[in-house]
């Protein structure tokens, strides 16, 4: 089953849904739920976390060494 979930802004009582090119269904079931503001903040935070820098293997190893040193 293909599924697409999007959060869209309502503009002049209208919502437009753009489907990905690989979505090949001819008929779809559309259900519209209001989005709580907390969920939008959560999605913004998730976006920030996904674009944040990550630790390399060397960084992680150095962190582990320092943590072990500090624990002694």
PEDA-V337142 format. One line per field, one symbol per residue. phi: phi as a letter, one per 30 degrees, with the letter a starting at -180 (. if undefined). psi: psi as a letter, one per 20 degrees, with the letter a starting at -180 (. if undefined). burial: + if it has 16 or more other ideal C-beta (glycine too) atoms within 10 Angstrom, else -. Layout:
phi=???
psi=???
burial=???
This chain:
phi=.dbbbbcbddbhibbccccdeddcdcbbccbccdcdedddddddddddddcddcddddeddddddddddddd
psi=pqqppqpqqpolkqppopqqhiojqhqqopppqqpqhhhghghggggghhiqqqprhgggggggggggghi.
burial=------------------------------------------------------------------------
